[in-house]
Amino acid sequence: MTLIFLVGAGREEDLLEALSTGRESAEELWPRVRRIYEYYLVEDWKHFDKAGRSAFSDWRTASTVHERATVAHKAVAIVAAAITAKTDDSTRRYLQRFHAKHVSALKHSTYTDFVQADVASGLVPGLQRSVFELIDRFMGHYDAWQMGTLRRMIPPARLPLLEDLTLHRDEFDVLRDLYQQGFETVCKTLRLAVAAQNTVKRQDPNDFGVDLPVGANIKANPNSLKAYDKLANAARLAFIRQVPGWEGYADHLNNRTRNAIGHATARHDLRSGRIFSDKEPGGVQYIDLVADVFGVFDALCTSLQVLRAVRVATH
């Protein structure tokens, strides 16, 4: 009844459906999809198709690298959509606009050379495995962050009601680890999106131009993607945030939350339902951390689809 009150009239069915569908997907569908993707990673196509037929009644046997990658990542996307659907479309916009830029950038040899080098070096395959394994870890702790959907589903005018809400749970250590690991892993994939953007704008994935992004706090733009990778995460995100349609995706990686929970002094005060640290003496609401972990999960699943697009472009 508390949750129904918080979302307000007319949103009750959406909330209950989201909670029910999300749990069912995490607990029942994900284990089957995990097997599909594990067989995809090791290229065991016999068991790949067997796992696919077990999970989906409309599964179609794929025979090419592109087709197998497509069905494997579509399976993951189905689970992700069941958990995050109807709550936030910023990741959908990011992925849609990345694909458009990626396809356009593939017309330039500088970009195709970059993509082939990242795949051949093992960077892209390694990131695929890292992102997938982390998604699996998130699924294993779904109960801890499921309620993060509240902040997405509550109308803006009712968000202040969350200030009076205390979640009587204490999985701070779990949430902190998931958030930090997810944050760092997603940031490692940003070079791919930035490379496509640079190519579309300046015909070279390594050309960042001269205009400094707002909030980057750097004296000059990096002179290569290798230099970009060495920037602080906040600076790397500033390059994503400056691209129209990508700012919402960058907002899923809330640096204030990361700084607050990552400090050695961070602790969860059960009485107030807030997380305190030397960095945030006023505290961060536990429900905000839960919501931000939910957002990082969304960003992770989107990153996996970006990696898929880059991987298949080499075939």
Secondary structure, 3 states (H helix, E strand, C coil): CHHHHHHCCCCHHHHHHHHHHHHHHHHHHHHHHHHHHHHHHCCCHHHHHHHHHHHCCCCCCCCCHHHHHHHHHHHHHHHHHHHHCCCCCHHHHHHHHHHHHHHHHCCCHHHHHHHHHHHHCCHHHHHHHHHHHHHHHHHHCHHHHHHHHHHHHCCHHHHHHHHHCCCCCCCHHHHHHHHHHHHHHHHHHHHHHHHHHHHHHHCCCCCCCCCCCCCCCCCCCCCCHHHHHCCCHHHHHHHHHCCCCCHHHHHCCCHHHHHHHHCCCCEEECCCCEEECCCCCCCEEHHHHHHHHHHHHHHHHHHHHHHHHHHHCCC
